[in-house]
Amino acid sequence: MPTSNAGLISKAAAVYAKDFRLELRSRYSLNAILMFAVTTLAVVSFSLGQSGLSPKLLSALFWIVLFFSAMSGLAHVFIREEETGTALILRLKADPDAVYLGKLLINFSLLSVMTVVITPIFFIFTDAGGQYVLPFVPILILGVVGLCSATTLVAAIIARASMKTALFAALSFPILMPLLLALVSASEKALGGQGLSACWSELQALVAYAVVMITGSLMLFKFVWQE
């Protein structure tokens, strides 16, 4: 275990840097997430049309796209370690907390890049209204943090299982259900022009969810990782 917070941060940064370099070489996770998100959003938006969509439908559509996009690529950070045979070396050389934080940061980076690309496309395709982008940003950030905090631990659990992708989605969905409900509710109010003040209870729930999931994952990850 690291003897200080600085030691933990430096080790987590090393894990993040390793995965970041690998992702730059292969771009597997990022390409999978972007391709799925753009394709799904385009098909659904063209099917429903641009006008006449209620804020509730728009918010549900957006978070459904993000959820399934995350399912298509975020598990790869651990699956890659098992497939290339580097997981054992990582278990021997790195502290579990540093591994979890490094993987959490790389997933956050991947999903953030995807969100930056997808959100403008979503507002253009669905005619959601550009005036609502600013109140939507805090909800978006908390949503990305929440998605990554829950799915990173699940990705470690399913890394050595067969049918990894299907199991990843099946295990993640019940854990993410409270997060998705809060995100859809907050997004509906933001896209409806009610402002962030109307979303205060949902924002508190999103912050609490992220804190609980990250804290709980740090406590449980060493048992999952060293199993």
Beta strands, then each sheet from edge to edge (+ up, - down):
end
